[in-house]
């Protein structure tokens, strides 16, 4: 499965940095991903819904770790480019996420 489009909607909040929609193979889109600035670094939050017990369950998520890494790296790289296009300073924390892969909380 190949990523064919990533749409970033920047946010300027303490933790929520962007909403993300990703298109795969020009035929399938996953909406509602988020880029979060957590205590351990940037990470991608998959779309989720609240279940009756009050917790949240992912609606869609990668099964293989290799694909998760690929997805996260591509999203964070696109996020970095979006920041640059908007004239926003790219911090060292973002650079680390791009070059080393993002961490999961």
ABEGO torsion letter per residue (X at the ends): XBBABBBBBBBBBAABABBBBBBBGGABBBBGBBBBBBAAEBBBBBBBBBBAAGBBBBABBBABAAAAAAAAAAAAAAAAAAAAAAGBBBBAAAAAAAAAEBBBX
